[in-house]
Amino acid sequence: ALARAADGGDPKALAAVADFADRLAPGIAALALAVDPELIVLTGGATPVGHHLVPLLEERLHPMTLHVPRIALSTLGERGVAIGAVRKALDRVEEDLLADKAP
């Protein structure tokens, strides 16, 4: 609903996306300063409004970082978080099954 409204130019929806960018940018800036990633991938609930969000984040990150990383949207869309959680669980199961349990 938010993405559709923002795509239609609804001022309240666009303001909500801008507010989200304002809140998200400091965390991304801290990550960029600490880790210096080449790429930040947005996934989950951010992807439907991503084409509005990415330019706002880039604009906000310029004064906060030495180097603004490239920001991209996950091709997995809103399913990305769930897929990542399942992958993490499968990794844990594999780790437990293959662990050397010798005394």
Buried (B, 14 or more C-beta within 10 A) or exposed (E): EBBEBBBEEEEEBBEBBBEBBEEBBEEBBEBBEEEEEEEBBBBBBBBBBBEBBBEBBBEBBEEBBEEBBEBEBBEBBEEBBEEBEEEEEEEEEEEEEEEEEEE
